[in-house]
Amino acid sequence: MRVNLIKTLIVYDTVSPFRVTETIAVTVGQMLKEDGIKTDTIFVADVGGELLKNFDCLLVGAPTIAFRASKGIIKFLDGLKGSSYGAKPAAAFDTQMQSRLSGSAVNGIEGKLRSLGFKLDTAPLVTYVKRGTGRNEWQLKEGELEKAKKWAHDVGQSLLKQYEASGKMLPKT
Ligand SMILES: Cc1cc2nc3c(=O)[nH]c(=O)nc-3n(C[C@H](O)[C@H](O)[C@H](O)COP(=O)(O)O)c2cc1C
């Protein structure tokens, strides 16, 4: 197995009691692990210290709140200013309603990642939510979890290719 050669850090926010964005983050993390990539999946309020010093790829996800990324993720990304990330790969994901008027968390996340120096090769993952019957109840729309799994697999394959292209050899599986 090509285990643990590449390390991905997933930082996510989640706001509603139904933790939909967390579900996406955890699913993406599980897929990456299945592809042999070491992955830490961390709630934004818990991230810090060593975790931020030692990763090869950063994935950042948030729910869309008031047309943009949730406050927690914006604060996290703003807090990275001044650090040097040497064009490490990064990508954004979000949850949002499927509407022309929904706005989008990924746009702002991508803008901030770029201005921090990250390299964004992978298109962002947008996953759609719908209201449930309860108060502030949100659910993923059908098929969105599968979309997230495919995206994670694509991110994983892209990381493995970049690793090989950098001249480092991966052990044969
Ligand atoms: C106060 C509030 C504002 C919201 N604003 C938007 C919005 O502008 N666009 C959108 O697509 N969804 C919006 N939503 C829906 C959230 O995107 C949805 O609650 C979120 O995806 C659920 O993810 P979470 O469980 O990880 O918090 C809003 C939800 C709340 C509670």
The ligand as an SDF file (V2000), in Angstrom:
LIG
                    3D

 31 33  0  0  0  0  0  0  0  0999 V2000
  -28.6930   31.6900    8.9020 C   0  0  0  0  0  0  0  0  0  0  0  0
  -28.5160   30.8080    7.6910 C   0  0  0  0  0  0  0  0  0  0  0  0
  -28.1800   31.3920    6.4860 C   0  0  0  0  0  0  0  0  0  0  0  0
  -28.0250   30.5930    5.3480 C   0  0  0  0  0  0  0  0  0  0  0  0
  -27.6840   31.1840    4.1750 N   0  0  0  0  0  0  0  0  0  0  0  0
  -27.5360   30.4210    3.0710 C   0  0  0  0  0  0  0  0  0  0  0  0
  -27.1660   31.0000    1.8260 C   0  0  0  0  0  0  0  0  0  0  0  0
  -26.9860   32.2100    1.6960 O   0  0  0  0  0  0  0  0  0  0  0  0
  -27.0060   30.1930    0.7620 N   0  0  0  0  0  0  0  0  0  0  0  0
  -27.2020   28.8300    0.8390 C   0  0  0  0  0  0  0  0  0  0  0  0
  -27.0510   28.1550   -0.1600 O   0  0  0  0  0  0  0  0  0  0  0  0
  -27.5470   28.2400    2.0150 N   0  0  0  0  0  0  0  0  0  0  0  0
  -27.7110   28.9930    3.1150 C   0  0  0  0  0  0  0  0  0  0  0  0
  -28.0500   28.4110    4.3060 N   0  0  0  0  0  0  0  0  0  0  0  0
  -28.1680   26.9510    4.3640 C   0  0  0  0  0  0  0  0  0  0  0  0
  -26.8360   26.3680    4.8180 C   0  0  0  0  0  0  0  0  0  0  0  0
  -25.9380   26.3240    3.7330 O   0  0  0  0  0  0  0  0  0  0  0  0
  -27.0540   24.9800    5.4090 C   0  0  0  0  0  0  0  0  0  0  0  0
  -27.6420   25.2030    6.6630 O   0  0  0  0  0  0  0  0  0  0  0  0
  -25.7340   24.2560    5.5700 C   0  0  0  0  0  0  0  0  0  0  0  0
  -25.3100   23.8040    4.3220 O   0  0  0  0  0  0  0  0  0  0  0  0
  -25.8400   23.1050    6.5120 C   0  0  0  0  0  0  0  0  0  0  0  0
  -24.5440   22.6520    6.7460 O   0  0  0  0  0  0  0  0  0  0  0  0
  -24.0510   22.3280    8.2250 P   0  0  0  0  0  0  0  0  0  0  0  0
  -25.0100   21.2990    8.7630 O   0  0  0  0  0  0  0  0  0  0  0  0
  -22.6910   21.7870    8.0310 O   0  0  0  0  0  0  0  0  0  0  0  0
  -24.0570   23.6010    9.0290 O   0  0  0  0  0  0  0  0  0  0  0  0
  -28.2090   29.1850    5.4360 C   0  0  0  0  0  0  0  0  0  0  0  0
  -28.5380   28.6190    6.6760 C   0  0  0  0  0  0  0  0  0  0  0  0
  -28.6860   29.4010    7.7930 C   0  0  0  0  0  0  0  0  0  0  0  0
  -29.0590   28.7520    9.1050 C   0  0  0  0  0  0  0  0  0  0  0  0
  1  2  1  0
  2  3  1  0
  2 30  2  0
  3  4  2  0
  4  5  1  0
  4 28  1  0
  5  6  2  0
  6  7  1  0
  6 13  1  0
  7  8  2  0
  7  9  1  0
  9 10  1  0
 10 11  2  0
 10 12  1  0
 12 13  2  0
 13 14  1  0
 14 15  1  0
 14 28  1  0
 15 16  1  0
 16 17  1  0
 16 18  1  0
 18 19  1  0
 18 20  1  0
 20 21  1  0
 20 22  1  0
 22 23  1  0
 23 24  1  0
 24 25  2  0
 24 26  1  0
 24 27  1  0
 28 29  2  0
 29 30  1  0
 30 31  1  0
M  END
$$$$
